């Protein structure tokens, strides 16, 4: 057998000896490909090429393209939820905590447009992968608990009104921030104002902060 024909097998053996790094590399490449091309458009061979891994290793570690797509979604959700927990909202006054959550959502989506594209693609597929993911469901509940705790503190201090649903508040904040970046280019074209400019984002931030805080007042 030639040296050339031995090369892929030797590379595969080396990669298998460092499974965590190889798996992480494949997952990172998959997130880029799925964000850019969606589940239907992404190709496993391109993911393997981007990860500098043998194509068979993609199947070895993840099973199938659908399984890899789910793993990429879970990784994306886990990353943003971990960042949200790091905000440490419990140690901020309730009003400051809510403003920090809005600021974080805007900043994260502005810096991670791939998150927007992956969520849009998953919604186009009826959210069937997320619905089957125990991990994705588990990563959501701590954030809602944190929002509920912040609301309770605000009610106790007289800062917030009663009977605000934590999920509805989260959906409102997510909707206002997500929509801005998911549709910013089309809205800029339609309304003749460049919403991608830093000044526009800052102005919109002040607007939704005022809108949200006025809605929370007793």
Secondary structure, 3 states (H helix, E strand, C coil): CCHHHHHHHHHHHHHHCCHHHHHHHHHHHHHHHHHHHHHHHCCHHHHHHHHCCCHHHHHHHHCCHHHHHHHHHHHHHHHHHHHHHCCCHHHCCHHHHHHHHHHHHHHHHHHCHHHHHHHHHHHHCCCHHHHCCHHHHHHHHHHHHHHHHHHHHHHHHCCCCCCCCHHHHHHHHHHHHHHHHHCHHHHHHHHCCCCCCHHHHHHHHHHHHHHHHHHHCC
